[in-house]
Amino acid sequence: MEIDIRDLGKVYSSSRGESVVALDGVTTSIAAGDFVSLVGPSGCGKSTMLDIVAGLIPRTTGEVLFNGVAAPNGVTSKGVGLVFQKPVLLPWRTTLENVFLPAQLGEDPVGKERGLELKERALELLDLVGLEQFSEKYPWELSGGMQQRVAIARALLLEAEIMCLDEPFAALDEFTREQMHEELLRIWKQQGFTAIFVTHNIFEAAFLSNRVLVMTPRPGKVVAEVEIDLPRPRSTDIIGTAGFTDNVRKVREAMAEHWSV
Amino acid sequence: MTAKSDITQSKALDALDEDNAMGRLARTVGLQVLTAVIVLGLWELLTATEIIAGYLLPRASDVLITFWRDVVDIVTGGRMWMHFYTTLIEIVLGFIGSVIIGVSIGAVLAEFKPLERAVYPYVVAANATPRIAFAPLIVIWFGFDYTSKVVMAIAVAAFPVIVNTIAGLGATDRDDLRLMRSLGATRLQVLWRVRLPTALPYLFAGFETAMLFSAVGAVIGEFMGGNAGLGYVTLLAQELFRLDDAFSAIALLSIQGFVLHRLVVIARRRLVFWQTDSV
């Protein structure tokens, strides 16, 4: 799904009446099936922007259009899947039941027939993320990387066309994270969703994305857009190649030009 | 896949753990039996030699003989069975009443925050009041039979349930709520799918305390008057200076409390299977 973001702004007012500009006039558009990362230091508004696109928090100014249709303000949609930094799995539910959770929620939960279809899809998704043998296990029996795979499968259950990922691998160790990067690209290619990926890791952003939006804080805004010209499919083998290093440097320079501690 | 080998390895470790655990358990039980033997032996020594006078502490062997007589009487459905049964019913009814009343009040207070703010200080104050002070009033209101004992038990045992229900329903993880909101969950769905399961461990912590407190309340109730129950037997034994009878009844109360509390623990382990603990 194509996403158009126009003059998006978010102002928080503190209890003492001061207002804090978390996000200031962001305009960009993301093509259907694109993979875009938001990078920047803490407080640059990248998570805020993601939450607004996902409908988790209302925007103060501007608008968000999905395929040219304005999205209602602060309302979540089943077409947008979310993956958080923590897997947020319910420990009393098995892996399969966790993936199936979205089907059981909302004003009109799915009927019996659709429910069976979605059970099938949940199993297929577990297969997709390589956890078909763990469907009856509980989250606390899985490793951190496996838990995050379950979270990705859950976000895909209702065939989300947009996937919002908020530092999903930040809590994983380096080796697991590299594996997850390849996994995510494989899943993205297979499912064809539009991905918005928030991270403060420049390497991660360069490895995954077609385009990196560089953001800076106070007020949070997008200061540069960097095209990543690396061929796909990408594997971890490209890390360390001249092409990869070039792209990382482009992002870093864009950041350095607009921001210093 | 690395994940699979992780699982196999952890299974092997589990098996190893189990072997160790069995050995440890046997040793622990052995030490516990030894403790009982030493304590009872010392008790017998001090009383048989009259270092502690018989009217203060009966001989351990006498208590064991009386206890055995009472157990036989209970098993064969004698008078002791009636007393045993009476107290058991009081404790169980007190517990059930505490759970129903405690969860209801706790849930209402947790759901309506303004009400909680208005009422909670009084709940805390009531909890701090020695409930036994109400004993004479409870007798006036409910008489000398069963009812007053059960009411006393509830008065003592409902509070931990109320407090834990409020804590449990408020313990939901912020990230869980964020997830549920992102999935468009209704308020009822959030309650049913997340908040109640999250509250369950807290509820059971309350239930465990409630079972023990219910036993306390029931015995206090029997001290207030009446003519049945193990608390009443203890009181009667005191009047007749039958200290071995008193000790036997207290031992029976202890066993009741232990078994009933254990049942709650077992239920918790079944229902709250995702939380491990050492109890």
Interface residues (C-beta under 8 A of the other chain):
Chain A: A54 G55 L56 T76 K78 L82 F84 K86 V88 L90 P91 W92 L101 P102 Q104 L105 G106 E107 G130 L131 Q133 F134 Y138 W140 E141 L142 S143 G145 M146
Chain B: M1 A3 K4 D6 I7 D173 D175 D176 R178 L179 M180 R181 S182 L183 G184 A185 T186 Q189 R193 V194 P197 F273 W274 Q275
